[in-house]
């Protein structure tokens, strides 16, 4: 079992006493309470590990994953003969017609703030020596680690919700909103102060934790999107963080693109800077295969669990069409074509194509309804034999390839040279059999995207919509090919001015205000000090 997962399991035993305190009367069902529990130094590392637990909610099709990928231009979750309508919740994310009662919105809000509050609580307990540290140096590093993790959760809040409460202690008062700029400034301050105290170890004992390089990758991402958050670009600041990671010598690209997405052996990776560790028995949450795959694929991959119906999460045809046919990331990312069981027999359909050979086709008619065989499915994260509804494969949050790509994008935006060389370095492993195709120049990255944007009806573009050239559009394409399924898409599309301007599949622009999500209705009802985000009133 992964070392990190062991810490999480250990933390479960004291989870109740680490929960956030409040001034409400509580019914005590155990003789052990936060006030009576006798903490020792043995509780120190499990307590810190507990702040990562909420990351395991990220791949949920009912929360963060859907909000980052299904709102974008690469993945869609349409209904089919096996179901997958669920009251239209996935279609609304694709259409950009979500409202304050959308479950995905409340799931994200809850996940991020639960993360913040547990960080606040653990910091209070460590700083006040309620939980004793094994040593002074471990205390300093532990505090830095939790502060960096709290900054990460606040980045998620800043990125997805804009103006929001900024809570940094255990106060029971109902908070009002802080501005997006105030939250951004807090994130930068926390990371800048924490980074010098963080471990420089890459992987190993720091796998899945906030090392110096994970924190710098977080700060680089914050700077990369600073113009969206504050109106002031921070391209050079992003480059500086990327250079620190690059020049450290601690990180490197893996030889194979899919090495970062394997079920085993990733703990020693120099490419994975920060990840969400999963375990089929002890650390569940990665169920992407369950909501993307057809149930009959159990016979191919010999999983213990049967994927749900005929699955839903699939590639948008317009995105799939942007790949070079020789790019190995196409095969490494997408499950396509005829599907065969482990014994070599042909798998067949069971719903609207019952009895017909199961062959995944590229073309998707719309986001309203597809057959059980339409659309390429997830092939990025390895699913090993015996997998349950929870895969044991970890999902990276930051990879070294993103560090190189962030620097490349910032070089383009500042007019400096060198972006092409960095992107070429990332592309090389995807074109091993055609190395000449790996080469891309600065000028090529400045060109328009190859994505054929437009509103689709019955497999063809019926309304092209906005066709303005995308500045550095080829760079945006490169980000899509490298990071699709990794929950970056929405943020990238916003930064490149695509998210609320272009049409794709059944999506048409619904207004610039949708670059942030509304505050959940239940939160507004329970906290009169909060106001809804602009333009979401009565929507």
C-alpha positions in Angstrom: 0.0 0.0 0.0 1.2 3.5 -0.7 2.8 5.2 2.3 0.5 8.2 1.9 -2.6 6.0 2.0 -1.3 4.4 5.2 -1.2 7.8 6.8 -4.8 8.5 5.6 -6.0 5.3 7.2 -4.2 6.2 10.4 -5.8 9.6 10.3 -9.3 8.0 10.1 -9.0 6.8 13.6 -8.8 10.4 14.9 -10.9 12.0 12.2 -13.7 12.8 14.6 -11.5 14.8 16.9 -9.9 16.6 14.0 -13.2 17.8 12.7 -14.0 21.5 12.8 -15.2 22.8 16.1 -18.2 25.1 16.6 -20.1 26.6 19.4 -23.3 24.6 18.9 -24.4 22.0 21.5 -23.3 18.6 20.4 -24.5 15.1 21.4 -21.4 13.1 22.4 -21.7 9.5 21.4 -18.1 8.6 22.5 -16.1 9.1 25.6 -13.3 10.5 23.4 -13.8 14.1 22.3 -11.5 16.8 21.0 -11.1 18.2 24.5 -10.4 14.8 26.2 -8.3 13.1 23.5 -4.6 12.8 24.6 -2.6 13.6 21.5 1.0 12.4 21.2 3.7 13.0 18.7 2.4 9.8 16.9 -0.7 11.8 15.9 1.4 14.5 14.1 1.8 13.1 10.7 -1.6 11.4 10.5 -3.1 14.8 11.4 -1.3 16.5 8.5 -2.2 13.7 6.1 -5.8 14.3 6.9 -5.8 17.7 5.0 -5.4 15.8 1.7 -8.4 13.6 2.1 -10.8 15.9 0.3 -8.7 15.8 -2.9 -10.2 12.3 -3.4 -13.5 14.0 -4.3 -12.0 15.7 -7.4 -12.5 12.9 -10.0 -16.2 12.6 -9.2 -18.6 13.0 -12.2 -20.9 14.7 -9.7 -18.4 17.4 -8.8 -15.0 18.8 -9.7 -14.2 16.6 -12.7 -17.4 17.4 -14.5 -17.1 21.1 -13.7 -13.6 21.2 -15.2 -13.9 18.8 -18.2 -17.5 18.5 -19.2 -17.9 22.3 -19.3 -15.0 22.3 -21.7 -14.5 21.4 -25.4 -12.9 18.0 -25.2 -15.2 15.7 -23.1 -19.0 15.4 -22.9 -21.4 13.2 -21.0 -24.6 12.7 -23.1 -27.5 10.4 -22.2 -27.9 7.1 -24.0 -30.1 4.1 -24.0 -28.7 2.9 -20.7 -29.6 6.2 -19.0 -27.1 9.0 -18.0 -29.7 11.8 -18.2 -30.1 12.2 -14.4 -32.4 15.1 -14.8 -30.1 16.8 -17.3 -27.3 17.6 -14.9 -24.5 16.6 -17.2 -26.1 18.3 -20.2 -26.5 21.5 -18.3 -22.7 21.5 -17.6 -22.0 21.1 -21.3 -24.6 23.8 -22.3 -23.3 26.2 -19.6 -26.8 26.5 -18.1 -26.1 25.4 -14.6 -27.6 27.4 -11.7 -27.1 27.7 -8.0 -28.9 24.5 -7.3 -26.6 22.4 -9.5 -25.2 19.5 -7.5 -21.7 19.9 -9.1 -21.5 23.4 -7.8 -22.4 22.5 -4.2 -20.1 19.5 -4.3 -17.1 21.7 -5.3 -18.0 24.4 -2.7 -18.3 21.8 0.1 -15.1 20.0 -1.0 -12.9 23.1 -1.1 -14.2 24.6 2.2 -14.0 21.3 4.0 -10.4 21.3 2.9 -9.8 24.8 4.1 -11.5 24.2 7.5 -9.6 21.1 8.2 -6.4 22.9 7.4 -7.4 25.7 9.8 -8.1 23.2 12.5 -4.8 21.3 12.1 -2.8 24.5 12.0 -4.5 25.6 15.3 -3.7 22.3 16.9 -0.1 22.2 15.8 0.7 25.9 16.5 -0.8 25.7 20.0 0.9 22.3 20.6 -2.4 20.5 21.1 -0.8 18.0 18.8 2.9 17.8 19.8 5.4 17.7 17.0 8.2 15.1 17.0 10.8 17.9 16.7 11.0 21.6 16.1 12.1 21.2 12.5 9.2 18.8 11.8 6.8 21.3 13.4 8.1 24.1 11.1 7.8 21.9 8.0 4.4 20.6 9.0 3.0 24.1 9.5 4.4 25.1 6.1 2.9 22.0 4.5 -0.6 22.7 5.8 -0.4 26.4 4.9 0.5 25.4 1.4 -2.3 23.0 1.2 -4.8 25.5 2.5 -3.5 27.9 -0.2 -4.2 25.2 -2.8 -7.8 24.9 -1.6 -8.2 28.6 -1.7 -6.8 28.7 -5.2 -9.6 26.3 -6.2 -12.1 28.6 -4.5 -10.6 31.7 -6.2 -10.5 30.0 -9.6 -14.1 28.5 -9.5 -16.1 31.0 -7.5 -14.2 34.3 -7.6 -15.4 36.5 -4.6 -15.9 34.2 -1.6 -15.4 33.9 2.1 -11.8 34.0 3.3 -11.7 32.1 6.6 -8.3 31.6 8.3 -9.2 30.6 11.8 -11.8 28.6 13.8 -14.2 31.5 14.2 -17.9 30.4 14.4 -19.1 33.7 12.9 -20.9 33.6 9.6 -18.3 35.0 7.1 -19.0 37.6 4.4 -17.3 37.7 1.0 -13.8 38.7 0.3 -12.9 39.9 -3.1 -11.2 37.6 -5.6 -8.1 39.9 -5.4 -8.0 39.5 -1.6 -8.1 35.8 -1.9 -5.4 35.8 -4.6 -3.2 38.0 -2.4 -3.7 35.6 0.5 -2.7 32.6 -1.7 0.4 34.2 -3.0 1.5 35.3 0.5 0.9 31.9 2.1 2.7 30.0 -0.6 5.6 32.5 -0.7 6.1 32.2 3.1 5.6 28.4 3.2 7.9 27.4 0.3 11.3 27.9 2.0 10.3 25.6 4.8 9.0 22.8 2.6 11.0 19.6 1.8 12.9 19.5 -1.5 12.4 15.7 -1.7 10.7 14.6 -5.0 8.5 11.6 -4.7 9.2 8.9 -2.1 8.0 10.0 1.3 6.7 13.3 -0.2 4.6 11.5 -2.9 1.1 13.0 -2.9 2.1 15.8 -0.5 3.1 19.4 -0.7 6.8 19.4 -1.3 8.6 22.6 -2.4 8.1 21.6 -6.0 4.4 21.0 -5.6 4.0 24.3 -3.9 6.0 26.1 -6.6 3.8 24.4 -9.2 0.7 25.7 -7.4 2.2 29.2 -7.2 3.1 29.1 -10.9 -0.5 28.1 -11.8 -1.8 31.0 -9.7 0.5 33.4 -11.5 -0.4 31.9 -14.8 -4.0 32.8 -14.3 -3.4 36.0 -12.4 -4.7 38.3 -15.1 -8.1 36.4 -14.9 -8.2 36.8 -11.1 -6.9 40.3 -10.7 -6.6 42.0 -14.1 -2.9 42.1 -13.7 -0.7 39.6 -15.7 2.1 37.9 -13.8 3.8 36.0 -16.7 7.4 36.7 -15.5 6.5 35.6 -12.0 5.2 32.3 -13.4 8.4 31.8 -15.4 10.5 32.4 -12.2 8.6 29.6 -10.4 8.9 27.3 -13.4 12.6 28.0 -13.7 13.1 27.1 -10.0 11.5 23.7 -10.7 13.4 23.1 -13.9 16.8 24.2 -12.5 16.4 22.1 -9.3 17.4 18.9 -11.2 14.8 17.1 -9.1 12.2 16.8 -11.8 12.1 15.3 -15.3 9.8 14.0 -18.0 9.1 10.3 -18.0 10.3 8.3 -21.0 6.7 7.3 -21.9 3.7 9.6 -21.8 1.5 7.0 -20.0 4.1 6.4 -17.3 2.4 9.0 -15.1 -0.9 7.2 -15.3 0.0 3.7 -14.3 -1.4 1.9 -11.3 2.0 1.0 -9.8 5.5 2.4 -9.8 4.6 6.1 -10.0 5.7 6.9 -6.4 9.3 7.3 -7.7 8.3 9.4 -10.7 10.3 12.6 -11.3 7.5 13.9 -13.5 4.6 13.7 -11.1 5.0 16.8 -8.8 1.7 16.5 -7.0 -0.9 13.8 -7.2 -4.1 12.4 -5.7 -3.2 8.9 -4.4 -5.9 6.3 -4.7 -6.3 2.7 -3.5 -9.1 0.3 -4.5 -9.6 -0.8 -0.9 -8.3 1.9 1.3 -8.5 5.2 -0.6 -11.4 5.2 -3.1 -12.6 8.0 -5.4 -11.2 7.4 -8.8 -14.2 5.9 -10.7 -13.6 7.5 -14.1 -13.7 4.1 -15.7 -17.1 3.4 -14.2 -18.8 6.5 -15.8 -16.9 6.4 -19.1 -16.9 2.7 -20.0 -19.5 0.3 -21.2 -20.4 -2.4 -18.7 -19.3 -5.1 -21.1 -15.7 -3.8 -20.9 -15.5 -5.8 -17.6 -14.8 -8.8 -19.9 -11.8 -7.0 -21.5 -10.1 -5.5 -18.4 -11.3 -8.3 -16.0 -12.5 -5.7 -13.5 -14.3 -6.9 -10.4 -16.9 -4.1 -10.8 -19.2 -3.7 -13.8 -19.0 -0.2 -15.3 -22.3 1.7 -15.2 -24.6 1.0 -18.1 -22.9 1.9 -21.4 -21.0 4.7 -19.8 -21.1 8.3 -20.8 -17.9 10.4 -20.5 -16.5 10.5 -24.0 -14.5 12.7 -26.4 -16.0 15.5 -28.4 -15.4 14.8 -32.1 -14.2 18.3 -32.8 -11.4 17.8 -30.3 -10.5 14.3 -31.4 -10.2 15.6 -35.0 -7.4 18.0 -33.8 -4.9 15.2 -33.1 -2.1 14.3 -35.5 -2.7 10.6 -36.4 0.9 9.8 -35.4 0.6 11.4 -32.0 0.8 8.4 -29.6 -1.2 10.4 -27.0 -4.3 9.7 -29.1 -4.1 5.9 -28.4 -2.7 6.5 -24.9 -5.7 8.8 -24.0 -8.7 7.4 -25.8 -10.3 3.9 -26.0 -11.4 3.5 -29.6 -12.4 1.0 -32.2 -13.5 -2.7 -31.8 -13.4 -4.0 -28.3 -12.5 -7.6 -27.4 -12.7 -9.6 -24.2 -9.5 -10.9 -22.5 -10.1 -14.3 -24.2 -10.1 -12.6 -27.7 -13.9 -12.9 -28.3 -15.7 -9.9 -29.7 -17.6 -7.8 -27.1 -21.1 -6.9 -28.2 -23.6 -4.1 -27.4 -26.4 -4.7 -24.9 -28.7 -1.7 -25.4 -29.7 0.1 -28.6 -27.1 -1.9 -30.5 -27.7 -5.2 -28.7 -25.8 -8.1 -30.2 -23.8 -5.9 -32.6 -20.0 -5.8 -32.2 -19.0 -3.1 -29.7 -17.0 -0.7 -31.8 -16.3 2.8 -30.4 -16.7 5.4 -33.2 -15.3 8.9 -33.2 -18.3 10.8 -34.3 -20.8 12.1 -31.8 -24.1 13.6 -33.1 -24.7 16.0 -30.2 -24.8 16.2 -26.4 -28.5 15.3 -26.3 -28.4 11.6 -27.0 -25.9 9.1 -28.4 -25.8 5.4 -29.1 -24.0 3.1 -26.7 -21.0 2.8 -29.1 -20.5 6.5 -30.1 -17.7 8.5 -28.8 -14.1 7.5 -27.8 -13.8 6.7 -24.1 -11.2 7.1 -21.3 -8.0 5.1 -21.8 -5.6 7.5 -19.9 -5.6 6.1 -16.4 -4.6 2.4 -16.2 -7.2 0.0 -15.0 -5.7 -3.2 -13.7 -7.3 -6.6 -13.4 -9.5 -6.9 -10.3 -10.3 -3.2 -10.1 -13.5 -2.4 -8.2 -15.6 0.7 -8.6 -12.5 2.4 -7.2 -9.4 2.3 -9.3 -6.0 2.1 -7.5 -4.5 4.4 -10.2 -3.5 7.9 -8.9 -4.5 11.1 -10.8 -1.8 13.7 -11.1 -2.6 17.3 -10.3 0.7 18.7 -11.5 3.2 17.1 -13.8 6.6 18.3 -14.9 5.3 18.6 -18.5 3.0 21.3 -17.2 5.9 23.2 -15.8 7.5 23.2 -19.2 4.2 24.2 -20.9 3.5 27.0 -18.4 6.9 28.5 -19.1 6.4 28.1 -22.8 3.0 29.9 -22.7 4.5 32.7 -20.6 7.4 33.1 -23.0 4.9 33.5 -25.9 2.8 36.1 -23.9 5.9 38.2 -23.1 7.3 38.1 -26.6 10.4 36.1 -25.5 11.8 33.2 -27.5 12.1 29.6 -26.5 8.5 28.4 -26.3 8.9 26.1 -29.3 11.9 24.3 -27.8 10.0 23.6 -24.5 6.9 22.3 -26.3 9.1 20.2 -28.6 10.6 18.6 -25.5 7.2 17.6 -24.3 6.1 16.3 -27.7 9.1 14.1 -28.4 7.9 11.1 -26.5 4.5 11.3 -28.3 6.3 11.0 -31.7 9.0 8.5 -31.2 8.3 6.9 -34.6 8.1 10.2 -36.3 10.6 12.5 -34.5 10.4 15.2 -37.1 6.7 15.7 -36.2 7.7 16.5 -32.6 9.3 19.7 -33.6 7.3 22.9 -33.2 8.5 26.5 -33.5 7.6 29.7 -31.6 5.8 30.9 -34.7 3.7 27.8 -35.0 2.6 28.2 -31.4 1.4 31.7 -32.2 -1.0 30.4 -34.9 -4.7 29.9 -34.6 -6.1 26.7 -33.1 -6.8 23.8 -35.5 -10.1 23.1 -33.6 -13.1 23.5 -35.9 -15.4 25.4 -33.5 -19.1 25.5 -34.1 -22.5 24.3 -33.0 -23.2 20.7 -34.1 -26.4 19.2 -35.3 -26.6 15.6 -36.5 -22.8 15.2 -36.7 -22.1 18.4 -38.7 -21.5 22.0 -37.8 -24.8 23.8 -38.3 -23.8 27.2 -36.8 -20.1 28.2 -36.8 -20.6 30.9 -34.2 -17.6 33.0 -33.2 -14.7 32.3 -35.6 -12.3 34.9 -34.4 -8.7 33.6 -34.4 -7.4 32.5 -31.0 -4.2 34.2 -29.9 -1.6 31.5 -29.4 -4.3 29.0 -30.4 -1.8 26.3 -31.3 -0.4 26.5 -27.7 -4.0 25.9 -26.5 -4.2 22.8 -28.7 -0.9 21.5 -27.2 -2.4 21.9 -23.7 -5.4 19.9 -24.7 -3.5 17.0 -26.2 -1.2 16.8 -23.2 -3.7 17.3 -20.3 -7.2 16.3 -21.3 -8.9 14.2 -18.5 -6.6 15.9 -15.9 -9.1 18.6 -15.0 -7.3 21.5 -16.5 -9.5 22.2 -19.5 -12.0 24.8 -18.1 -9.2 27.0 -16.7 -7.2 26.9 -19.9 -10.2 27.8 -22.1 -10.9 30.8 -19.9 -7.4 32.0 -20.0 -7.3 31.8 -23.8 -10.6 33.5 -24.2 -12.5 30.5 -25.5 -14.8 29.4 -22.7 -17.5 32.0 -23.1 -17.0 32.9 -26.7 -16.9 29.8 -28.9 -19.4 27.1 -29.7 -18.7 23.3 -29.7 -20.9 20.3 -30.0 -24.2 21.3 -28.4 -22.7 24.3 -26.5 -23.3 27.9 -27.3 -21.9 30.9 -25.3 -24.1 31.8 -22.3 -22.3 34.9 -21.0 -18.9 35.9 -19.6 -20.2 35.7 -16.0 -20.1 31.9 -16.4 -16.3 32.0 -16.0 -17.2 31.5 -12.3 -19.8 29.4 -10.7 -22.6 30.6 -8.5 -22.6 30.3 -4.7 -24.7 27.2 -3.9 -28.3 28.1 -3.0 -28.1 26.2 0.3 -25.1 28.2 1.4 -26.9 31.5 0.6 -29.9 30.3 2.6 -27.8 29.4 5.6 -25.6 32.5 5.6 -27.3 35.9 5.2 -23.9 37.6 5.0 -23.3 36.3 1.5 -24.5 37.6 -1.8 -24.9 35.7 -5.0 -22.3 36.1 -7.7 -23.3 38.6 -10.4 -25.9 37.6 -13.0 -26.8 34.4 -11.2 -29.8 36.0 -9.5 -32.9 34.0 -10.2 -31.1 31.6 -12.5 
